[in-house]
Every structure is written in structure tokens, then in C-alpha cells.
Amino acid sequence: MSIVDLPILKYLANTVDILLVWYVIYKLITIIRGTKAVQLLKGIFVILIVKLASDLFDLQTLGWITKQILNWGFLAIIIIFQPELRRALEQLGRGKFFSRSGTPEEESQERVVDSIVKAVDYMAKRRIGALISIERETGMGDYIETGIQLNSLISSELLINIFIPNTPLHDGAVIIQKNYVAAAACYLPLSESPFISKELGTRHRAAMGIGEVTDSITVVVSEETGSVSLTKNGELFRDLKLDVFKEMLANELLSQSKVKQTSSPLWNWRGKKNG
């Protein structure tokens, strides 16, 4: 008598079997998501519906055609889905097939962080002034309307190109809304705080000003020194190293499960506050 012949163990084995099959199907769907294979799958579903309809209404010619398609369908799937199958096998070989995939929202947030960090690194090294404000809970629609609306997917190349000197959009702020570059050349309110250092220019005052009236996170690249600053809730954190800047941005924009925690003494929001 096999151990799986016991009623409870047999039930558990069947449950695990079903869950594993569903999980494999789910992972396959995540792999082909956003590829041409999705449209091909829709075509297969159409063929199956036609096959059922032909059997139901006794359409012999149509039934014979769909039967031939289905008979050769397995070979066709291997040929048509070859890139997706290869990618699945590669992930299985690397041990990533059964790892947890990020949601589209998390992937979009990661793209925002990576794009901003890459653009800031490029502009800081070349002392290209930049002002980037990221909308959070408080809407920034009034400020978006003051600029040129773009509604473009974010990329480091786009951000860099916007702030290149003597281009139509370089003067003003870029506002990022829902992981998109909503607008460029936007006007932000200047802070009237008497505690801001006199050596700071208009970009830093605008970053402080928007942080005083919204919960946005604003990034500043100094045109004079190439230093990187970040503002949040009316607080200014100056002269950030790239790795510290990236960590701050990630901790604010990414879900905590995606952020690598660190005990580095450099990670201290208030340690960089400008009094």
C-alpha cells in the first residue's frame, strides 16, 4: 500500500499537484506578458471556440479544418513560442522560474528610480543644472499646467535631453506623475524661508518651496558645482553621494520589500539637513 493511498495524504498530494500546475501556468503567463505571444494565445482561444461551435452545430468541413489545426498545434506552438520557451528554460536553469516576480507597479517604480539616478549621475558630472519633482499623494496638477505637458514614459535619456542647456524645455522643473514625465519647464513656488543658505540658487529655493506645500520629492543638480540635493517635506539634504542619493530615493519610492536595508552611517535623513 502506497503512502499516497491514505485518504488525507492523497487529498494533500492532489491539492499540491493542482497548486503546482496553476503556479507554473501563472509563471508562464508572466513570462509571455507584453510579448507577441499574448496575441497568438488569443488566436488559439478563437480556434478552440470555433472547434466547439463546429461540433455543436455539426459543421463537418469547419470541424475537420480545426481538428487538423489542433493536431499539428503542439508542433506549431513550439515553433511560434520558441523565444518565450527558451526564456522560460533559461530562467529555470538560473533558478529564477520559481522566484517571486515584481508587480508591474513595482517594476515601473524601479524604472523611475534607475532612470533618475542614471540621469542625475550624467548631469552632475557635467554640471548640467536640473530640477525634478516627483508627485506622491498631494496632486501637482496646478504646477503641471504651468509647463509643457509631455506624458512620456520616463527614461534617463529623456531627462538628460530636457535639461541640456539652451534647449526649449531646460529652464524650469520636470514633474513626474504616476511614473510618467508629466510635464517639463514647470514653475514651482519659491520658498520664503529665511533659514535657507544664501549660497543656494533658484532651483534649490524652488525645490524647498514645492516641498513646503506638497509631499513631493524633489531632486536638484547644481549647475555651479554639480552637487546633488534632495528635498522632502520642506527639508533639504545637500551634497549627496550617488549611492546615498539612490538609497534615499529608493526608500521613498519603492515598496519596502524591494528596498535593500543597510546599516551604513551615511543613511541618515537628518544628518544632511540644511539648518
Beta strands, then each sheet from edge to edge (+ up, - down):
strand 1: 130-134
strand 2: 148-153
strand 3: 173-177
strand 4: 180-186
strand 5: 217-221
strand 6: 228-232
strand 7: 235-237
sheet 1: 2+ 4- 3+ 1+ 5- 6+ 7-
end
